[in-house]
Amino acid sequence: MRTCLVYRALRGFAWVRVQKEALVVTLRVDPDNVELRAGFTRDLRDLGHNGGGDLEVRIRTAADVISAMELFQASFEVA
């Protein structure tokens, strides 16, 4: 059973975990360059985590996908 999906360019840029209430996406985005929003984005640098990125994004609604599009794009561009 898969626990994670990885989307790749030349390198992975998004790691997606399916949870009961949200898609949890880890991105290659520097959390210092993002305004962190409680419950939506989280800095993973000081936590043990799977995946190659340092920013976690929680997607619960279609509006969250729209809000995260810039972050997805930024992660894709550095991959």
C-alpha positions in Angstrom: 0.0 0.0 0.0 1.4 3.4 -0.9 1.7 6.0 1.8 3.1 8.8 -0.4 3.0 10.1 -4.0 5.9 12.0 -5.4 5.7 14.4 -8.4 8.9 14.8 -10.3 10.5 17.2 -12.7 14.2 16.4 -12.8 14.0 16.0 -9.0 11.0 15.6 -6.8 9.1 18.8 -6.0 6.0 17.6 -4.2 5.4 14.8 -1.8 1.7 14.1 -1.1 0.3 12.1 1.8 -3.4 11.4 2.0 -4.8 11.8 5.4 -8.4 11.5 6.6 -9.1 15.3 6.6 -6.5 16.7 4.2 -3.8 16.2 1.6 -0.5 17.0 3.2 2.0 18.2 0.7 5.7 18.7 1.3 7.4 21.2 -1.0 10.9 22.4 -1.8 10.2 25.9 -0.6 12.2 27.9 2.0 9.8 28.6 4.9 11.7 31.9 5.5 10.3 33.1 2.2 6.7 32.3 3.0 4.2 33.9 5.4 3.3 30.8 7.5 -0.4 30.4 8.3 -1.4 28.2 11.2 -3.2 25.1 9.9 -2.2 25.7 6.3 1.6 25.9 6.1 4.3 24.7 8.5 8.1 24.9 8.7 9.5 21.3 8.8 13.2 22.2 9.1 13.5 21.3 12.8 11.3 18.2 12.6 12.1 14.8 11.3 10.0 14.3 8.2 9.8 12.2 5.0 10.2 13.9 1.7 12.7 16.4 0.3 11.1 19.7 1.2 11.0 21.9 4.2 7.5 23.4 3.8 4.3 21.5 4.6 1.0 22.6 3.1 -2.3 21.2 4.2 -5.0 21.0 1.5 -8.5 20.7 2.8 -10.6 22.6 0.2 -10.5 23.7 -3.4 -9.7 27.2 -2.1 -6.6 25.8 -0.4 -5.4 24.4 -3.8 -5.7 27.9 -5.3 -4.0 29.5 -2.3 -1.1 27.0 -2.6 -0.6 27.3 -6.4 2.3 29.8 -6.0 4.0 27.5 -3.6 3.6 24.5 -6.0 5.1 26.6 -8.8 8.0 27.8 -6.6 8.8 24.2 -5.7 8.6 23.0 -9.3 11.0 25.8 -10.4 13.7 24.7 -8.0 13.3 21.0 -8.7 
